Amino acid sequence: MDREPAPVPAAPSGAQDGRRHIPRTDVLLADPRLAEAAARLGRGVVKAAVVAAQRRARTGEIPAGAVADEAAAALPDTAAGLRPVINATGVLLHTNLGRAPLSDAAREAMLVASGATDVELDLATGARARRGRSALAALLEAVPAAEAAHVVNNGAAALVLAATALAGDREIIVSRGEMVEIGDGFRIPELLAATGARLREVGTTNRTSPDDYAAAIGPDTGFILKVHPSNFRVTGFTRSADVAELAGLGVPVVADIGSGLLEPEPLLPDEPDASTWLKAGADLVTASGDKLLGGPQCGLVLGREEFVRRLARHPLARALRVDKLTLAALEATVRGPRTPTGEALHADVEELRERARRLALRLREQGVDAAAVGSDAAVGGGGAPGVVLPSAAVSLPEPYAARLRQGTPAVMGRIEDGRCLLDLRSVPPDQDDALARAVEGP
């Protein structure tokens, strides 16, 4: 039988008499609301909420008779620790918030895939089938220039697999201007060197020509690596070799586009895409699935069949493979309707302004110091550096930022000029009411 936690000493004056009326843990766990939650969330999660509520009653924060209500109100929506957040930062692909939010189609596909599925089974014959074949088919339909496709667990893994399978302990030729850091201290050169490959740096930070690559090619060359520096820009006296120029040098070209665009995006003309670089002569293109593609975290490998096959059959591929949930979400993202990332990128500015005006008016009617203001949003996720997306925001007093982060649902805005801005380009329209209620508070 569960026992009550030991009484907390030094209870406030007047709280001693009420403490003896605090319900026992076993009695509280029998409450229908908490019993149902235990079946859904797990007994440990519910018991922790009960113990916390009992502790508050012992210190006099809540009445003894409110313990069950307090415990029920404190229960999370799921047994996992991750909390939903309304992204009002104006950064469409916020790395700390999980980058691309999945579409409804992708979420539904993941729910179906969470049970038993035919991920590696041919139901017609009962024999084993290629893992994730329908997701791979979707990628090839979306990128006809690719002969084959492979999926790993993130973009960095795609590069590691390419370096291991195609270079081994040989050289990878890369421009000094493309030796980038991809975030959180992880750097492309260190990542590749960890595979055992040797990096042959060519050119300078601001200028690297095709001749620089050609001069470095030798019997130890594994491949040329072309990296799109997606999280910064170098301007002025610059020169870089494009994929078409590198493709004519007689060695394989692996090109990392980073952002995950499968085809050109008119709003982001400087962001490379898989189709264009493959048509230009890249043998392999690697990319992330959770950036501008708008899908789950994964790494995409697209290109010539002989090279993709070498990657897919390498022993390391097993350690880097994705699960059925990722495959389902990826396929639904590629085949399905425009993603939330795509919707946010293409949002009409005047509609954003109107939403901000409506929200600000509603909040002012509740006594909140709110105003609709213009704002500048960004793509984020290491993509489209320097691109400003005109937007609109609701401006609130700065103290709202901390309160909103700790609310339910949590709301993440940004501080600018001493005000808390809730930028609506990164907020789907159907979350406007939840956003307003979060600001209004209980």
Buried (B, 14 or more C-beta within 10 A) or exposed (E): EBEBBEBBEEBEEEBEEBBEEBBBBEBBBEBEBBBEBBEEBEBEBBBBBBBBBBBBBBBBEBBBEBBBBBBBEBBBEEEEEEEEBBBBBBBBBBBEBBBBBBBEBBEBBBEEBEEEEEBEBEEEEEEEBEBBBBBBBBBBEBBEBBBBBBBBBBBBBBBBBBBBBBBEEBBBBBBBBBBBBBEEEEEBBEBBBEBEBBBBBBBEEBBBBBEBBBEBBEEEBBBBBBBBBBBEEEEEEEBBBBBBBBBEBEBBBBBBBBBBBBEEBEEBEEBBBBBBBBBBBBBBBBBBBBBBBBBBBBBBBBBBEEBBBBBBEBEBBEEBBBEBBBBBBBBBBBBBEEBBBBBBBEBEEEEBBBBBBBBBEBBEEEEBEBBBBEBEBBBBBBBBBEBEBEBBBBBBEBEBBEBBEEBEBBBBBBEBEEBBBBBBBBBBEEBBEBBBEBBEEE
